[in-house]
Amino acid sequence: MKSKTINIPIYDIDLVIKVVKELDCKAIVYIKGSNVYAELEKKSIDIETLVHESVHIANRVLYLCNVTPDFVNDESQAYLTEYIFKELRNVFAV
């Protein structure tokens, strides 16, 4: 299993990314302690999955920080999702 930890600076939360051989789905994102974990099935890693999971990861980060998403002024959510996606893309070179 490949694993990498990425710090999300503005929120001071670690994102732990794990690549696993097999899951019942393409990926799973969950909170453990004060960190966010993303397990991705190796054969399912593609650009679409990374974009999709970036949204789930961003939502878990905001949840941990007690930030309520604002659907009118959502620029901070967009920047966070973009940051996470870029980090995932760098890890997986997609």
JOKA-V36860 format. One record per residue. N is the residue number from 0. SS is DSSP state (~ for helix, > for strand, _ for the rest). OMEGA is omega in whole degrees, 0 to 359 (none if undefined). D_LAST is the distance of its C-alpha to the last C-alpha in Angstrom with 2 decimals. Layout:
[[N & SS & OMEGA & D_LAST] [N & SS & OMEGA & D_LAST]]
This chain:
[[0 & _ & 175 & 18.55] [1 & > & 181 & 15.93] [2 & > & 178 & 16.64] [3 & > & 178 & 15.85] [4 & > & 179 & 17.93] [5 & > & 176 & 17.10] [6 & > & 175 & 20.14] [7 & > & 194 & 20.28] [8 & ~ & 187 & 23.06] [9 & ~ & 180 & 24.95] [10 & ~ & 180 & 25.43] [11 & _ & 178 & 25.64] [12 & > & 176 & 23.82] [13 & > & 172 & 21.54] [14 & > & 179 & 18.43] [15 & > & 182 & 18.23] [16 & > & 178 & 15.04] [17 & > & 174 & 15.91] [18 & > & 182 & 14.20] [19 & > & 183 & 17.06] [20 & _ & 185 & 18.07] [21 & _ & 174 & 19.56] [22 & _ & 175 & 20.29] [23 & _ & 179 & 22.49] [24 & _ & 182 & 19.67] [25 & _ & 183 & 15.86] [26 & > & 175 & 16.10] [27 & > & 179 & 18.90] [28 & > & 182 & 19.38] [29 & > & 178 & 22.74] [30 & > & 175 & 24.97] [31 & > & 185 & 26.75] [32 & _ & 179 & 29.26] [33 & _ & 180 & 27.94] [34 & > & 176 & 24.24] [35 & > & 180 & 21.46] [36 & > & 175 & 19.73] [37 & > & 176 & 16.65] [38 & > & 181 & 16.57] [39 & > & 178 & 13.76] [40 & > & 187 & 14.61] [41 & ~ & 184 & 12.64] [42 & ~ & 184 & 13.01] [43 & ~ & 184 & 11.99] [44 & _ & 174 & 8.48] [45 & _ & 185 & 6.80] [46 & ~ & 181 & 6.27] [47 & ~ & 179 & 10.06] [48 & ~ & 179 & 10.66] [49 & ~ & 177 & 8.90] [50 & ~ & 181 & 11.03] [51 & ~ & 183 & 13.93] [52 & ~ & 177 & 14.04] [53 & ~ & 178 & 13.83] [54 & ~ & 179 & 17.11] [55 & ~ & 180 & 18.68] [56 & ~ & 180 & 17.91] [57 & ~ & 179 & 19.36] [58 & ~ & 178 & 22.36] [59 & ~ & 177 & 23.03] [60 & ~ & 180 & 23.00] [61 & ~ & 178 & 25.43] [62 & ~ & 179 & 27.51] [63 & ~ & 182 & 27.91] [64 & _ & 181 & 29.06] [65 & _ & 178 & 31.45] [66 & _ & 178 & 29.95] [67 & _ & 179 & 30.77] [68 & _ & 179 & 28.29] [69 & _ & 185 & 29.95] [70 & _ & 176 & 29.19] [71 & _ & 178 & 31.07] [72 & _ & 188 & 29.87] [73 & _ & 182 & 26.28] [74 & ~ & 180 & 24.84] [75 & ~ & 177 & 24.39] [76 & ~ & 180 & 22.43] [77 & ~ & 179 & 20.14] [78 & ~ & 178 & 19.61] [79 & ~ & 179 & 19.03] [80 & ~ & 178 & 16.43] [81 & ~ & 179 & 14.64] [82 & ~ & 181 & 14.96] [83 & ~ & 180 & 13.65] [84 & ~ & 180 & 10.54] [85 & ~ & 179 & 9.89] [86 & ~ & 178 & 10.75] [87 & ~ & 180 & 8.58] [88 & ~ & 179 & 5.38] [89 & ~ & 179 & 7.29] [90 & ~ & 186 & 8.28] [91 & ~ & 179 & 5.45] [92 & _ & 180 & 3.80] [93 & _ & none & 0.00]]
